[in-house]
Amino acid sequence: MRRIFLVAQREFVQNVRTKGFWFGILFFPVMLTAFIAVPQLLERAKSVRRYAVIDESGWLLEAVNARIAANDLRRVLEVAAEAPDRRADGWEVLAPALQESSLMLAELSEEERGALAAALLGGGDGAGLSPLATRVRERYGGDIRAWWDAVSREDLRRLGSDFSFARYVQVPAPDGPDAQAELTRQVSAGELFAYFVLEADPVAGGRASRYVSNNLTDEDLRAWFGYQASSEVRERRLAQERIDPAVARWIQAPLRIEVRKVTATGEEEAIGSRDKLRQWAPVVFVYLLWISVFSVSQMLMMNTVEEKSSRVIEVLLSSVSPVELLAGKITGIAATGLTMVLSWLLVLFFGTKYLPAFFGAPADLELSALASDPLLIGSFLAYFVLGYLFFAAILAGLGSVCNTVSDAQNMMPAIMLVLFVPLLSMVPIGRDPNGALAQILSYIPPFTPFVMMNRAAGPPTMLEYVLTTLLLLVSIVVALWAGAKVFRIGILLTGKPPRLREILRWVRAPVGVVPVRKEDPR
């Protein structure tokens, strides 16, 4: 036992003291954060889309621009409603009237703030406003409108809100019969991203309006402007048919279906964002588990191949038996893997605690609570150890028969094929953690750690936990026994790597008997 501990200590210290090990620990969370953050940062840094509009109707463009302005002002009202408690960035940019009315604005719904913004910009007489919105308009409306007319775009950008002018800039369309030809030339030359041609009678809908652009992948501009124009045309059609807009909204309103869950006591309980996130949280842990098991098991295999090719393994075998060496190497690399995994979990906890606020996620999500959930963390660590032991026994045995790294790489596709199954079934099992696919894969030992981790949100019954764990433990014992027999023979083997038939013959040989390898007749 003491020799096993010494070998394990050597493996652990040899790996942990290298700079590459700590770089690898830092690289994974940095890479994962980059995959999440970089696309959003690039989206924010996307160049402004310049567009023009030819309005053949004579009224639709003006109405759409009024809607766009009202939508931007509504976003300002939302910033003012959210800012007073935390004094958000750009608070000083807001007009004194907005600062004073922030508490009143916080009591308005999103729909009420939208109606108030339209009323402040002169859209209607404000007859449909709620009493509180009417008070805000009567008391602060003039000052807010004066500030809105004078505020610069640079100041509004400091509020950090998603204003339309930050993404799209409308340029005047040229006059005359050659207007479309000129805009087409500008689009072709890259001076203009796109242009719209609004038909003469959009309410009747006789002809289709047109959107002209050479960019066929980014349709954000078309969708955004099209939504604004469609909303205005819809309201005009309702007015033409003398249908009350409130009645139309009531007719189009979908059936409300509240999603609830059944608690352990058999009672119904409403669910929130955190419940939905918790349902998918195991998927994140499964991916982390997959990376961890694969990385650490591969580390053991490559370490074995390297020591064998450099003849270090022969020096070690002069002091310990092959089985003691294998047990020590598996234990030492396991400790190295646990160090790596615990470091990742620590990064995951702090990342989920502070990064969501950076991306503007709601504060009530409490992602860090999910990242530190005892059931998820406990399941993750337990299945990491069990999964590692299973694959470590296999990879250590395979590594012992390889003479070079290229030989080991040729054997990896078969292992990767097995490991890809739980990765590809990750989402289907997350959608149905107690379904037939999940239950069947749970009893197949190579997949058990990943599938049972994925089912943690189900969760499975205690009987399933017990049976799958017992089956996995038996499989680990068998894998360690077979891996030890192959390791004992293959560790000192040189020359051409053995065929699969020879390896199976070594496994079937009685204890104490070393099969003679048949040399190639050539």
N, C-alpha and C positions, 0 to 999 in steps of 0.2 A: 504493500500500500504506500509505503514511504517513497518507493521508486516511481510509482505512478504520480504521486504528488510532485516530485522533483521534475519529472518530465512536463507535467501540466504547468508548473511554475515557469519553466524555461520557455514553453510555447507562449504563455501569456506575456511575459516580460519582453520576449523577442519581438512580438507584434505591437505591443502598446507603446514601446519606447521609440518607435519610428515616427518620423514626421508624416510619412505617407498615410499611416493609420488615422491620425487626427485630421489630416486633410480630407481623407475619405469621409470621416464623420461629418465634417462641416460641409462637404461638397453636396451631399444628398439633400439636406434641408435648403441649402442655397439654391440648388437646381430646382427643387419643388416650388419654392417661393417664386423663382424666376418664371416658371411655367405659368403661374397664376398671375403674377404682377405685370410681367412684360407685355402680354397682349393688351391688358387694360391701359397701361401707360402708352403703348403705341397707338391705341384707339384714341386716347386723349390728344396725342400729338399729331393726329391725322390732319392734313392740310384742310383749310376751310374750303368748302364747296361753293364755288361761285356759279350762280344760275340766273337765268332771265325768264320772263314770262310774257308771252303775247296773249293778251286777253281780248278775244273776239266778242265776248259777252258784254263788255263795258262795265260790269259791276262785280264779277266774281273775285278778281284779284284784290280789289279794295277790301272786300269782305274778308278774304283769307288773311290779308295783312293785319286787319283789325283783330282777328282771332289769334294770330301769332303774337301780337303785342300783348293781348290780354293774357295769353298763356305764360309769357315771360314775366308779366307783372304778378301773376298768381304765384310763380316761383319765388319772387321777392317776398310776397306776403308769407309764404311758407317759411322762408329763412327767418323773417322777423318773428314768426310764431315760435320757432324752435330755439332762437338765439338767447332770450333773456336770461335763462338760468346758467348758461355756460359761456356767455359772451363769445360767441363763435368768431372766427376770423372774418374780418370785414364788417363787424358790427358798427364800427364808427362811420362806415360808408352810408348806412341807412339814414334816411331823413329823421329828424327829431319826432315827427308825427308817427313814423313807423315804430320807433323805439317806445314811444309812449303807449301806442295801441297794441304792443306785442302780446300782452296778456289777453286782451280781448280777441285778437286774431287766433291765439292758441285754442280758444274755445270753439272756433268755427270748424266745420268739416271741410274736407278738400273741395267738395262741390260748392259749398257756400263761399269759400275763398275765390273759386273760379268765377262765380256770379258777381262777387264784389269787385274783382279786377275788371270785368267787362263793364260794370256800371261806372267805375272810376274813370275809364277811358271813353265814356260817353255812349256806351252800348245800351240804350234803353233808358227808361225813367227810374229804374230800380224798384219797380212795383213788386217784383218777385223775390226781393231780398228778405232774409230773416230779420227779425227785430234787432238782433245784435249787429248784424252786418249793416243795417240801415243806420244805426248809431255811429258806427265807424265811418261810414260815408259822410254823414252829416257833419260830424265833428272834425274829421281829419282829411276828408276827400280832396279839398282844394290844395292843401299842402302836399299831399302825396302825389297828386297829378303834376304839380309844379316841379317837384323833385324829379319825377319820372321823365319829364320833358327835358330836364337839364343834365341829368346824370350821364356820365360817359361810359362807354363800354368797358374801358379799363377798370373803372371803379366797380362795375357790376361783376367783373370776373373775379374780384377779390372775395366775393360772397361764396365762391366755390360751387355755385349751382349750375345746373346744366341748361344754360340759356341757348335758344335756337341760333342767335346771331354768332355764337362762338363756333358753330359748326357750319352754318349756311349764310351766305351773303347774297342778297338779291341785287342785281345790277339792272339799270333801266334798259328796256328793250328798244332798239332803234325804230324809228317811224318809217312809214312808206311801204310800198309794195315789195321792196326787196329785203324786208326785215328778216324773214326766215332764212333767206340765202346768206345774209350777213352773220346771223347767229350760227348757222351750219358751218360757215367758214371758221368762226371763232372756236367752235367745239372741235373741229378737225385740227386746228392749229394748237389746241391745248390752252387757249386763252379763257375758255369757259368750260365748266364741267358738264353742264347740261342746260337745256331750255325746255319750257312747257309751252304748248299751244292749247289754250282753253277754247272749247267750241262756243259758237254764238249763242246757243240756247241749252245750257247744261241742265236746266230743270226738266225740259222735255226729253233730253237725252237722245236726240236724233242721231248725232255723230259722236264718235269717240274723240276725246282730247288726246293729245300726243305728248310723249316724253322722248326727247332726243338726246342721246349720250353715247359716247364710245366705250364707256365703262359698263360692262354687262354683269359685273360681280357685286359692286357696291350699290345696293338699291335703297339705302337709308334715305337719301334725298327724295326719291320718288314716293316711298312709303309715307314719309313725314308730310310732304306737301299734299299728296293725294288724300291723306286722312283729313287734313284741314279743309280742303276743297269739298270732299264728300260730305263732311259734317254740315257745311254751309248749304250745300245743295239739298241735303235732306231736310233741313229746317225750312227752306224755301218751298219745297214740295208739300210739307205738312201745312204751311200757311196757305198755299194755293188751294189745297183740298179742305181748308178750314178745320183741320184736326188740331186739337189742343196738344202742344208739345208734351205736357205732363201726361196726357192720355197715351200718346205715342210711346213715351218712355215706359209707361206701365204695361202696355201691350208687348213691348219688346223685352221686358225684364225677364230673365230666365227664372226657372223654378229654383228657389233657394234650398240647398241640401246641406245640412250641417254634418260635418264628419266627426264622429265620436268613436271612442274605444271603450272596451270592457276592461275594468280594473280587476285586480286579483280577487277582490271581494264580490265580483259579479255585478258591479254597478256601472252605469254609463258615465263617461267623463269626456268633456270637450277637449280637443287637442289643439295645440298651438304650433308655432314654427319649431320650437325646440323638440316636440314629439316627432315631427317629420324628419328633423335632422338626425335624431337619435335612431330612427329606423334605418338611415343610410350611413350612420357613423361606422358600423362594423365593416363596410366596404372599404373605407379608408384604412382601417386597421388590417384588413386582409391584404391590401396592396403593400402596406408596410411590412407585414409578416412575410409575404412572398419575397420581397427584396432582401429582408434580413436572412431568411433561411437559405436562399440561393447564394447570397454573398458570402455568408459564413461557411457554408458547406463547401463552396468552391475554394475558399481560402484554405480549408483543410486539405483539399485534394491537391492544389497547387503547391502547398507547403511540403506535402509528402513527395511529390514528383521532384521538386527542387532539391530536397535533401537526398533523395535517392540518386539523382543525376550527379550531384557533387560529392557523393560517397560519404557524406556526413552520417547517413543512416547506419553505415557499417561500424562507425565509432560508437554510436549510441547502443547498438545491439551487442557490443562487447560488455556492456554494463547492465542492460535490462533485457528481458525476454520480449519477443515480438508482440505478445498480447499486452504486456505492461506498457510497451511503447505506444501501441494503438490506443489503449485506455487513457494514457497521459495526454496524448495529442488531442483526442476528442474532448477531454475535460478542459485542457488549456485553451483550445480554440472556442469552446463553449463560453468560458469566462470572458474571452476577448469579444465574442459576439454579444454577450449580455452587456458589457461596457458600451459597445456601440449602440445597442438597442435602447438602453436607458438614456444615453445622451440624446438620441433622436426623440424619445418621448418627452424629455425635458424641453427640447427645442419646439416640439409640437405644442406643448402646453403654453409656453410663452408666445409662440406664434399665433395661436388661436385666441389668445387673450388681448393682444395688441394690434395685430394686422387687420382684423375686420374693421376697426375704427378708421384705419388709414384708407380703406376702400369705400368708406361711407356705409357700411352695413349697420342695421339697427342694433342698438346697444343691448336689447333684451334677448339676443340670440344665445349669449353665454356659451360660446363654443368651447371656452376653456373648461367649463364644467363637464362637457362631453369628453374632452380630451383627457380628463382626470377621473372619469367614471371608474369606480373600483371594479365593477363587473367586467368592463371592457379591458382595463389594464391588466387585471388578473388573468382573464382568458388569453389575452395576447401573450403575456410572459409564459404561461403554462404551455400554450400551443407552440410558442417559439422553441422552447426546450425540447418538447416531444418531436416536433417536425425536424428540428436540427439533428437530434439523435438518429432518427430514421434515415435521413438522407446522408448524414455524416458517415454512417456505417457503410453505406453503398459506395459513396465517393472515395472514402479512404481505401476501401478494397480495390476499386478501379484504379486509383492513383498509384497503388503499390505495384501494379503490373505495367505501368507506363515508364518509359525511360526518358522521355522528353516532354516538354510542354505541348508540342504539336500532337504527340500521341494522346495526351489527355484531352486536348481540344477536339480530336476526332471522336472521342467517346461522349462528349457533352451533349450532342444533339438528341440522343436517346433520353437522357435525363431531362433535358429541356422540354421534350415532347410531353413527358408526364407532368412537369410543372406548369405547362401552359393550360392544362385542362381546368384547374380551379381558377386560373386567371380569366379565362374566356367565359366561364360560367358565373363569374362574380356578380354581374348585374342581374341575370335571371334569378339567381338564388336570393339576392337582395330584395327582389320584388315578391318572391314567394318563399320565405325562409323555411316553411314547414311543408312545402310541396313534395311531390314524388321525386323530382330530380335531386333536390337537396337531401332527402332522406336516403336515397340510394347511394349518392356519392359520399355521404357521411360514413358509410360502412366499408369504404374502399381505403385502406390504410394510407397510401401515398397522398390522398386528397383530404383525409380526415381533419388535420389541423386547420387547413384553410377553409373548408366548408363549414365546420363547426364554429369557427370564428365568425364567419359570414352570417351564420344563423343566430348570433347572440341577441339580435333585436327581436327574434321570434317570440320568446326563446324556445329552444327544444325542451322536451320533458326531461326530468331528472333521470329517467330510465335510459333515454337516448344518450345523455352525457356519460352515464356509467358504462353502458355497453360499448359505445364507440371508443371510450378511453381504454377499456380493458382490451379490446381488439387491437388498438394502436400499440399498447404496451407489449402485447404478445408479438406483434409484428416487429417492434423495435428489438426485442430479445432475439428473434430469428435473424433479423438483419445484422445485428451485432455479432451473432454467432457465425453467420456466413461470411461477413466482412472480415472477422478475425482469422478465419481459416484461409481466405484468399490472401490477406495481408501477410500472414505467417510465411506463406510460400513465395508470394510475388515480390516481397520487399527486397530480396537479394537476387532476384531474377534479372539477368541481362540478356541483351540480344533482341531478337524480334519479339514484339508484344504477343502474348498468347491469344489463341482464338477463344471464342465464347465457349466452345465445346470443352476446351482444356480447363477453363475456369470452373465450369460446372462439375467437372471430374474432381477438381480439388475440393470443392464444397462437399461432394458426396463421400470423399475418402474418410475412413475411420480416424478418430483422434489419435495422434502419434504417428500416423503413416504419412509420409511425404511422397506423393505420386511423382514418378520420373517423367520428365517432359520429353516427349518424342521430338527429336530434332528434324528439321526440314531435310528430306533426302538430297536436296540440291546442295 
